[in-house]
């Protein structure tokens, strides 16, 4: 029996688990938050000119990904750029890249 992979999202079945990495070149971006169905499900610290492991995503869920100059612990959380994204079921990895302005670009592998 295959081991289940924990994924971000709702209790619905996982069509395909997709790994991710977060790559930032923006010194002003301190975190990326992932929301599903209007609720924040995870927040990841981001470091300029570094790559960090991101969440494992469920290809059955549509996510909103938000960049922020706030840390994950800050309240209120300052919202920067955002993108809506549903992971492809035919890919094994996605990359979230933030540019110097904090915009988010998504590439697949």
Buried (B, 14 or more C-beta within 10 A) or exposed (E): EEEEEEBBBEEEEBEBBBBBBBBBEBEBBBBBBBBBEEEEBBBBEBEEEEEBEBBBBBBBBEBBBBBBBBEBEEEEBEEBBBBEBEBEEEBEEBBBBBBEEBBBEEEEE
